[in-house]
Amino acid sequence: MKQSRLGSFYEALINALIRFPIGLVSQFAVFPLVGIEATLTTNFQVAGYFTVISIISSYVIRRWFNDRLHRAAHRMAGGE
């Protein structure tokens, strides 16, 4: 069974939203270690940008793998 585009998007969205607070807390810990001073607002903006990038990349990767798996299953079933 092939995953729908909407299903892939929801999966990518939920994964990124779950990781958002982890990334935000990580920024508070790591930024000072590398000499980056950032306000709370800036930290949220950076985390937001990376979350959007994560959603897009996760969606593209999920669709690519889904297509490959669907084609492999089709070949195994004797299709062209």
C-alpha distances in whole Angstrom, upper triangle without the diagonal:
4,7,9,13,14,12,13,17,17,16,19,21,21,21,24,26,26,28,30,33,33,33,36,38,37,39,42,42,42,43,47,47,46,49,47,48,46,46,44,43,42,40,38,38,37,34,33,33,31,28,28,27,25,23,23,22,20,18,18,17,14,13,15,13,9,11,12,10,8,11,12,9,10,14,14,13,16,15,17
4,6,9,12,10,10,14,15,14,16,19,19,19,22,24,24,26,28,31,31,31,34,36,35,37,40,40,40,41,45,44,44,46,44,46,43,44,41,40,40,38,35,35,34,32,30,30,28,26,25,24,22,20,19,19,17,14,15,14,11,10,12,10,7,8,10,8,6,10,12,10,11,14,15,15,17,16,17
4,7,8,6,7,10,11,10,12,15,15,16,18,20,21,22,24,27,27,28,30,32,32,34,36,37,37,38,42,42,41,43,41,42,40,40,38,37,36,34,32,31,31,28,27,26,25,22,21,21,19,16,16,17,14,11,13,13,9,8,11,10,7,9,12,10,9,13,14,13,15,18,18,18,21,19,21
4,5,5,6,9,10,11,12,14,15,17,18,20,21,23,24,27,28,28,30,33,33,34,37,38,37,38,42,42,41,44,41,42,39,39,37,36,35,34,31,30,30,28,26,25,24,22,20,21,19,16,16,16,14,11,13,14,10,9,12,12,9,11,14,13,12,15,17,16,17,20,21,21,23,21,22
4,5,5,6,9,10,11,12,14,15,17,18,20,21,22,26,26,26,28,31,31,31,34,36,35,36,39,40,39,41,38,39,37,37,35,33,32,31,28,27,27,25,23,22,21,19,17,17,16,13,12,14,12,8,10,12,9,7,11,12,10,11,14,15,14,16,19,18,19,22,23,23,25,23,24
4,5,5,6,9,10,10,12,14,15,16,18,20,21,24,25,25,27,29,30,30,33,35,34,35,39,39,39,40,38,38,35,35,33,31,31,30,27,26,26,24,21,21,21,18,16,17,16,13,13,15,13,10,12,14,11,10,14,15,13,14,18,18,17,20,22,21,22,25,26,26,28,26,27
4,5,5,6,9,10,11,12,14,15,17,18,20,23,24,24,26,28,29,30,32,34,34,34,38,38,38,40,37,38,36,35,33,32,31,30,27,27,26,24,22,22,21,18,17,18,16,13,14,15,12,9,12,13,10,10,14,14,11,14,17,16,15,18,20,19,21,24,24,24,27,25,26
4,6,5,6,9,10,11,12,14,16,17,18,22,22,22,24,27,27,28,30,32,31,32,36,36,35,37,35,36,33,34,31,30,29,28,25,25,24,22,20,20,18,16,15,15,13,10,10,11,8,6,9,9,6,7,10,11,9,12,14,14,14,17,19,19,20,23,24,24,27,25,26
4,5,5,6,9,10,11,12,14,15,16,20,21,20,22,25,25,26,28,30,30,30,34,34,34,36,33,34,31,31,29,27,27,25,22,22,21,19,17,17,16,13,12,13,11,8,8,10,8,6,9,11,9,9,13,14,12,15,17,18,18,20,22,22,24,26,27,28,30,28,29
4,5,5,6,8,10,10,12,14,15,18,19,20,21,24,24,25,28,29,29,30,34,34,34,36,33,34,31,31,28,27,27,25,22,22,22,19,17,18,17,14,13,15,13,9,11,13,10,9,12,13,11,12,16,16,14,17,20,19,19,22,24,24,25,28,29,29,32,30,31
4,5,5,6,9,10,11,12,14,17,18,18,20,22,23,24,27,28,28,29,32,33,33,35,32,33,30,31,28,27,27,25,22,22,22,19,17,18,16,13,13,14,11,9,11,12,8,8,11,11,9,11,14,13,13,16,18,17,18,21,22,22,24,26,27,27,30,29,30
4,6,5,6,9,10,11,12,16,16,16,18,20,20,21,24,25,25,26,30,30,29,32,29,30,27,28,26,24,24,22,20,19,19,16,14,15,13,10,10,10,8,5,8,8,5,5,9,9,8,10,13,13,13,16,18,18,19,22,23,23,25,27,28,29,32,30,31
4,5,5,6,9,10,10,14,15,15,16,19,20,20,23,25,25,25,29,30,29,31,28,29,26,26,23,22,22,20,17,17,17,14,12,13,12,9,9,11,8,6,9,11,8,8,12,13,12,14,17,17,17,19,21,21,22,25,26,27,28,31,31,32,35,33,34
4,5,5,6,9,10,12,13,14,16,18,19,20,23,24,24,25,29,29,30,31,29,29,27,26,23,23,23,20,18,19,18,15,14,16,14,11,12,13,11,9,12,13,10,11,15,15,13,16,18,18,18,21,23,22,23,26,27,27,29,32,32,33,35,34,35
4,6,5,6,9,11,11,12,15,16,17,18,21,22,22,23,27,27,27,29,27,28,25,26,23,23,22,20,18,18,17,14,14,15,13,10,11,12,9,8,11,11,8,10,14,13,12,15,17,16,17,20,21,21,22,25,26,26,28,31,31,32,35,34,34
4,5,5,6,10,10,10,12,14,15,16,18,20,19,20,24,25,24,26,24,25,22,22,20,19,19,16,14,15,14,10,10,11,9,6,8,9,6,6,10,10,8,10,13,14,13,16,18,18,19,22,23,23,25,27,28,29,31,33,33,35,37,36,36
4,5,5,8,10,10,11,14,15,16,18,19,20,21,24,25,25,27,24,24,22,21,18,18,18,16,13,14,14,10,10,12,11,7,10,12,9,9,12,14,12,13,17,17,16,19,21,21,22,25,26,26,27,30,31,31,33,36,36,37,40,38,39
4,6,7,8,10,11,13,14,16,17,18,19,21,24,24,25,27,25,25,23,22,19,20,20,17,15,17,16,12,12,15,13,10,13,14,11,11,15,15,13,15,18,18,17,20,22,22,22,25,27,26,28,31,31,31,34,36,36,37,40,39,40
4,6,5,6,9,10,10,12,15,15,16,18,21,21,22,24,21,22,20,20,18,18,18,14,13,15,13,10,11,13,10,8,12,12,9,11,14,14,12,15,18,17,17,20,22,21,22,25,26,26,28,31,31,32,34,36,36,38,40,39,40
4,5,5,6,9,10,11,13,15,15,16,19,20,21,22,19,20,17,17,14,14,14,11,9,11,10,7,8,10,9,6,10,12,10,11,14,15,14,16,19,19,19,22,24,24,25,28,29,29,31,33,34,34,37,39,39,40,43,42,42
4,5,5,6,8,10,11,13,14,15,18,19,20,21,19,19,16,16,13,14,14,11,10,13,12,8,10,13,12,10,14,15,13,15,18,19,17,20,23,22,22,25,27,27,28,31,32,32,34,36,37,37,40,42,42,43,46,45,45
4,5,5,6,9,10,11,12,14,16,17,18,20,18,19,17,17,15,16,16,12,12,14,13,10,12,14,12,11,15,15,13,15,18,18,17,20,22,21,22,25,26,26,27,30,31,31,33,35,35,36,39,40,40,42,45,44,45
4,6,5,6,9,10,10,11,14,15,16,18,15,16,14,15,13,14,13,10,10,12,9,6,10,11,9,9,13,13,11,14,17,16,16,19,21,20,21,24,25,25,27,30,30,31,33,35,35,36,39,40,41,42,45,44,44
4,5,5,7,9,10,10,13,15,16,17,14,14,12,12,10,11,10,7,7,10,8,6,9,11,10,10,14,15,14,16,19,19,19,21,24,23,24,27,28,29,30,33,34,34,36,38,39,40,42,44,44,46,48,47,47
4,5,5,7,9,10,12,13,15,16,14,14,13,13,11,13,13,9,10,13,12,10,13,15,13,14,17,18,17,19,22,22,21,24,26,26,26,30,31,31,32,35,36,36,38,40,40,41,44,45,45,47,50,49,49
4,5,5,6,8,11,11,12,14,13,14,13,14,13,15,14,10,12,14,12,10,13,15,13,13,17,17,16,18,21,20,20,23,25,24,25,29,29,29,31,34,34,34,37,39,39,40,43,44,44,46,49,48,48
4,5,5,5,8,10,10,12,10,10,9,11,10,12,10,7,9,11,9,8,12,13,11,13,16,16,16,19,21,20,21,24,25,25,27,29,30,30,32,35,35,36,38,40,40,42,44,45,46,48,50,49,49
4,6,6,7,9,11,12,10,9,9,10,9,12,11,8,10,13,11,11,14,16,15,16,19,20,19,22,24,24,24,27,29,29,30,33,34,34,36,38,39,39,42,44,44,45,48,49,49,51,54,53,53
4,6,7,7,10,11,11,11,11,13,13,16,14,11,14,16,14,13,17,18,17,18,21,21,20,23,26,25,25,28,30,29,30,34,34,34,36,39,39,39,42,44,44,45,48,49,49,51,53,53,53
4,6,5,7,9,8,10,11,14,14,16,14,11,14,16,13,13,17,17,15,17,20,20,19,22,24,23,24,27,28,28,29,32,33,32,35,37,37,38,41,42,42,44,46,47,47,50,52,51,51
4,5,5,6,5,7,8,11,12,14,11,9,13,14,11,12,16,16,15,17,20,19,20,23,24,24,25,28,29,29,30,33,33,34,36,38,39,40,42,44,44,45,48,49,49,52,54,53,52
4,5,5,5,6,9,11,13,16,13,12,15,17,15,16,19,19,19,21,24,23,23,26,28,28,28,32,33,32,34,37,37,38,40,42,42,43,46,47,47,49,51,52,53,55,57,56,56
4,6,8,10,12,15,16,19,17,15,18,19,17,17,21,21,19,22,25,24,24,27,29,28,28,32,33,32,34,37,37,37,39,42,41,42,45,46,46,48,51,51,52,54,56,55,55
4,6,9,12,15,17,19,16,14,18,18,16,17,20,20,18,21,24,22,23,26,27,26,28,31,31,31,33,36,35,36,38,40,40,41,44,45,45,47,50,50,51,53,55,54,54
4,6,10,13,16,17,15,14,18,18,16,18,21,20,20,23,25,24,25,28,29,28,30,33,33,33,35,38,38,39,41,43,43,44,47,48,48,50,53,53,54,56,58,57,57
4,6,10,12,14,11,11,14,14,12,14,17,17,17,20,22,21,22,25,26,26,28,30,31,31,33,36,36,37,39,41,41,43,45,46,47,49,51,52,52,55,57,55,55
4,7,10,12,9,10,13,14,13,15,17,18,18,20,22,22,24,26,28,28,29,32,33,33,35,37,38,39,41,43,44,45,47,48,49,51,53,54,55,57,59,57,57
4,7,8,6,6,10,10,10,12,14,15,16,18,20,20,21,24,25,26,27,29,31,31,33,35,36,37,39,41,42,43,45,47,47,49,51,52,53,55,57,56,55
4,5,5,6,9,10,11,12,14,15,17,18,20,21,22,24,26,27,28,30,32,33,34,36,37,38,40,42,43,44,46,48,49,50,52,54,54,56,58,57,57
4,5,5,6,9,10,11,12,14,16,16,18,20,21,22,25,26,26,28,30,31,32,34,36,37,38,40,42,42,44,46,47,48,50,52,53,54,57,55,55
4,5,5,6,9,10,10,12,14,15,17,19,20,21,23,24,25,27,29,30,31,33,35,36,37,39,41,41,43,45,46,47,49,51,52,53,56,54,54
4,5,5,6,8,10,11,12,14,15,17,18,20,21,23,24,26,27,28,30,32,33,34,36,38,39,40,42,44,45,46,48,49,50,52,54,52,52
4,5,5,6,8,10,11,12,14,15,16,18,20,21,22,24,26,27,28,30,31,32,34,36,37,38,40,42,43,44,46,48,48,50,52,51,51
4,6,5,6,9,10,10,12,14,15,16,18,20,20,22,24,25,26,28,30,31,32,34,36,36,38,40,41,42,44,46,47,48,51,49,49
4,5,5,6,9,10,11,12,14,15,17,18,20,21,23,24,26,27,29,30,31,33,35,36,37,39,41,42,43,45,46,48,50,48,48
4,5,5,6,9,10,11,12,14,16,16,18,20,21,22,24,26,27,28,30,32,33,34,36,38,39,40,42,43,45,46,48,47,46
4,6,5,6,9,10,10,12,14,15,16,18,20,21,22,24,25,26,28,30,31,32,34,36,37,38,40,42,42,44,46,45,45
4,5,5,6,9,10,11,13,14,15,17,19,20,21,23,24,26,27,29,30,31,33,35,36,37,39,41,42,43,45,43,43
4,5,5,6,9,10,11,12,14,16,17,18,20,21,23,24,26,27,29,30,32,33,35,36,38,39,41,42,44,42,42
4,5,5,6,9,10,10,12,14,15,16,18,20,21,22,24,26,27,28,30,31,32,34,36,37,38,40,42,40,40
4,5,5,6,9,10,10,12,14,15,16,18,20,21,22,24,26,26,28,30,31,32,34,36,37,38,41,39,39
4,5,5,6,9,10,11,13,14,15,17,19,20,21,23,25,26,27,29,30,31,33,35,36,37,39,37,37
4,6,5,6,8,10,11,12,14,16,17,18,20,21,23,24,26,27,29,30,32,33,35,36,38,36,36
4,5,5,6,8,10,10,12,14,15,16,18,20,21,22,24,26,27,28,30,31,32,34,36,34,34
4,6,5,6,9,10,10,12,14,15,16,18,20,21,22,24,26,27,28,30,31,32,35,33,33
4,6,5,6,9,10,11,12,14,15,17,19,20,21,23,24,26,27,29,30,32,33,31,31
4,5,5,6,8,10,11,12,14,15,17,18,20,21,22,24,26,27,29,30,32,30,30
4,6,5,6,9,10,11,12,14,15,16,18,20,21,22,24,26,27,28,30,29,29
4,6,5,6,9,10,10,12,14,15,16,18,20,21,22,24,26,27,29,27,27
4,5,5,6,9,10,11,12,14,15,17,18,20,21,23,24,26,27,25,25
4,5,5,6,8,10,11,12,14,15,16,18,20,21,22,24,26,24,24
4,5,5,6,9,10,10,12,14,15,16,18,20,21,22,24,23,23
4,6,5,6,9,10,10,12,14,15,16,18,20,21,23,21,21
4,5,5,6,9,10,11,12,14,15,17,18,20,22,20,19
4,5,5,6,8,10,10,12,14,15,16,18,20,19,19
4,5,5,6,9,10,11,12,14,15,16,19,17,18
4,5,5,6,9,10,10,12,14,15,17,15,15
4,5,5,6,9,10,11,12,14,16,14,14
4,5,5,6,8,10,10,12,14,14,14
4,5,5,6,9,10,11,13,11,12
4,5,5,6,9,10,11,9,9
4,5,5,6,9,10,10,10
4,5,5,6,9,9,11
4,5,5,7,5,7
4,5,5,5,6
4,5,7,9
4,6,9
4,7
4
